[in-house]
Amino acid sequence: MSLVLPSELVVERFLPTVRAMLATRLADRGMTQQEIAAELGVTQAAVSKYVSGTGGGDDRFRDDPETVATVDHIADGLAGGELDAYDALAELLSLVRSLEDRGPICELHEDVMPELRGLGCDLCVRGLDPDVRAERDVLANVRTAARTLASIPGMADSVPNVGTNVGMCLPEPRDETDVAAVPGRIYAMGGRIEIPANPEFGASKHVATAILAANDADPSVRGAINVATDDDVLEAAAATGIDPLEFDADYEDRGEHLRNRFEDRGEVPRVAYHRGAFGIEPATYVFGATATDAAELIETVLDVASSS
């Protein structure tokens, strides 16, 4: 993993671009290259390169509306005497904080550290507080679970026509926005598993409904995956010591129905399924303490099913 600090990108990519933008605008406002050099804290030779357009820079910042507006404001203030160096510095620091909050600096950081993609990283803005760590850990867990599913032999045969999804909730979830899942669901194409995007919170209503119902009954259960209902798979689950729970497919409030079934059982089973109904494809939910826990159980059960 390449360890790159956002501050390095500010120094290497942001500052040269902003200095070039400011130099050009200050020259347009009638300031000499020597005056511009004094304001920007660079040499006159550097200003000459900036003004001639050979000083480099990053178009990601040049084209960013907030950066353009801030640079124009600073240039007007410095040229007109309404801003001094302290004021200009304050404006630029405020801009940097804004661009780190899902802006161009954040985008650059994800480019040079691909490991950050899909984590909803707010580290620069909020710091490593417990909530951010919990969100990051859940997203990473769901992503790992999805990759595990893609590596399981024969998994494509267990994907329903409507697709599979894998989800995991935060501790003490309130609603589906506290459940991370794969946007657009996971599909089987040509015998392979296709994962269309990195996980996001609030991406799936169906798997979230099952997870929230299970978590209400047992807070230790935070992950679930839906697969196609198959008798061989159910028998394989039973062979591993699991007692699958059947529930009705044709009802309006699936979450409340599942809560009632879990209460009747006295626990959240590792596997719960229905046989479908008119317009409803048969589905099986595999639960786990985490999303990866559920994925590993699916791998175990499919291995048993293929061996029998």
N, C-alpha and C positions, 0 to 999 in steps of 0.2 A: 504494500500500500504506500502511495506517495503522500507524505505528510506535508501539506502546504497550508500556511496560515493565511487567513483573509488579508491580514495587514501586508503580506508580501505582494498580493495582487494590487492593493491600493498603491504601494510604492512603485511597482514595476509597470502597471498598466493604467491605473486611474490617474495618478499625478502627472505623468508625461502628457497624457491626452488633455487634461484640464489646463495645464500650463500652455500647451500649444493653442488651445481654444482661447484662453485669456490673452495670450500675446497677440494673436490675430485681431481680436476685438479691440484691444487697447490701441493697436496701431491704427485701426480704422477710425478710432476716436481722436487721433492726432497726437498720441504720445510718441516720443522718440524711442528708439531701441534701447538707449542707455537708461531712460526713465523706466521702461518696461522691465529691464533686467533688475533694476533696483527694487521694484515692487514685487517681482516674482522670486527674488533671491537666486537668480541664475546668471550666467555670463551673457554678455552681449552677443557672443558667437552663437550661443544656444537660442537666443531670441531671434537671431537672423535665420536660423534653420526653421524655427517655428513659423515665422512669418512667411517664409518661402514655401512652406508646405512640405519640408523634408525632415521635420523633427519627429516623425513617427506618431504613434497614438493608436487608439483602439476605436473603431467605428461603433462598437457597442455603446460606448459612452457618448461619442459625437452625435449619435442619432437618438439618444435618450432625452425625451422632452424635459424631464426634471433637471437633468444636468445642463441642458441648453439654457433653460430659464435661469438657473442659479448663476451660471457663468455670465450671462447677459447682465444680470442684476449686479454682480460684483464688478464687471467691467464698467458699467455706468457709474457705480459708486466711486470706484478708484479714479476714474477719469474726471469725474465731477467734483471730487473732494468730499463727498458725503460719507464714504467709507474709508477707514484706515486699515492697516494690516491686521489688527486684532479682529475687526469686524469681518474682514474677508476670511480669516481663519475660522471664525465661528460659523460662517455660512458653509464653508467647505466641510467642516466636521459634521455639521447637521446633514449635509448631503450624503456623506459617506455612510452615516448610520442608516439613512433612508435606503440607500442602494444596497446595503447588506441585508435588508429585510425583504427577501424574495425579489430583489432587483438585479441589475447587471453584475454587481460584485458577487452576489450569491450565485448567479448563473455561471460566471467564470470559475467560481470555487468548485461547483459541481463538474465543470468540464475537466479541471485538473485533478479532482478527486472524485471519480465516478462512484466511489463507495457511498457518497452522500446522497446520490439520486434516489428518490422515492422515500426518503426518511422524513420528509417534511421538516428539514433542519431549520431551527430557529436559534441555533447556538450563539450566533453573533449578536442577536437582539436580546435574548432572554437569559443567556447563560445556561449552564448545565443544572437547571433546577429539577426537582423530582418529577414534575409533570412532563417536562420535555423528555427526560430519560425514559419514563414509562411509555410515552408515545413512540419514541424511537425503537424501544425494545419490542413493542407489539408489531410495528411495521416490519422490522427485521425478521421477526418470528414468522409472520404470514408469508413473507417473501421466501424464506427458507422452506416453509411447508409446501408452497406452490412448486418450487424447484424439486422437492422430494417427490411430489406427485408425478411430475414430468419424467422422473427417472425410473418409475416403477414399471416393470414389464407387464403388459396387458392392461395397464390403467385406462387406456383409450376405450376399452370395451365397457368400462364402468361409468363412463361419462354420459349423463342423460342427454336427450336431444336438446333440452333447454340449456345445457351447459352445467358445469360444476363450479362451485365457488368454495373458497377456504376463508375462514374468518376467525378473528380473535378480538375479544373486548378488553378494554382497560379495567383495572380493578374498580369495583363499585360503579358499573356503567349506568347511565341514566336513560339513554335511548340509542337508536341505531347510529347516531353520529359518534358514539364512543366505541363502535365496532369497526375494525379495519378489515377490508376484503379487497378482492381484485376487481377493478372496474370492468364492466362488460363480460364478466364471467370467464371461465376457462373452458375451452372447447377441444374436441378431438378432431383432427384433420389429417387424413391419410395415415391413420394409425399412430399419429404423434399428438402430444399434448401441446396446445398453443396457449401461452400466457400473454394476453394482449397488453398488459400494462403493469406497472408497479402498484402495490396495494395502497389504498387510501382509506381514510376514515369516512364512514357514511356511504360506501360504494355499493352495498348490497342490502336490500331490505329483507329478502327471504332468509339468507343464512343468519342475518342479525336477529331476526325474530326467534329462531331456534336457539341461538346463543343466549339471548337475554332471558328467555324462558328457563333454560337450563341453569343459568347463573343465579336466577332468583331462587331456584330450588336448592342449588349447591354452589356457593361462591367460588369453590375451587375449580369449577368447570368454566373455562373461558374460551375454548376453541371448538370449532365444528367444521365439518366438510360434508357437502351433500353429494351422493353418488346415486346411480341407478339401482333400483330394487332388483335383486337377483337371488333366487332361492339357493343357488350354490354358495353365494357369498354369505348369506344368512346362516347356512349350515356350517360354513367354515368359521364364522364368528362364534357359533355355539360350541364348536369343537375346541376353541381356545378358552372356553369357560365363560363366555358372554351370553347373557340371556336377552336377546333382542326384544324390544318393546314395540308392539304394533299400535298405531293410532290411526284415526279416521282422516282421510284426505279431504272429504267434502264438508267443510265447515267454514264459517266466515272469519272467526278470530282464532287463527292458528296458534298464536302465542298463548292465549288463555287456555286453549284446549291442551296444549303441551304441558302447561303448568299443572293442570288438573291430573293429567296422566302421570306426570312425575310424582305428584303427591300421592296418587293411588298406589304407585309402585313403591313409594317410600325412598326413592333415590333417583338419580339421573343415570340411566343405563348408558353404556358406551355406544350402543347402537339402537336407534329407533327408526321405524320404517312405516310406510303406508303403501297400499296396493293401487293407489290412484283412483280416479273417478272420472266422470264425463268432463273432458277438457283439462284434466289434471294428470300429468305423467307420474307414474309411481316413483317414489323417492325414498332414499335412506339417508339418515343423518348419523355421522360418526362423531362422537364427542371426545374431548380430551381436556386435560388441564391447560394445554396450549394448542395452537394450530399445528405445530410440528408433532406434538403428541398424537393428535388425531391422524395426521398423515402417516406416521409410523405404524399406527394400528391398522390403517388401510393396507399398508404394504405387507404387514404380517398376515392379515386375513386373506388377501389375494394370493399370497404365496401358499397358504394352506389350501385354498380353493383349487389352485392349479395343480397341487400335488395329489389331490384326492381323486 
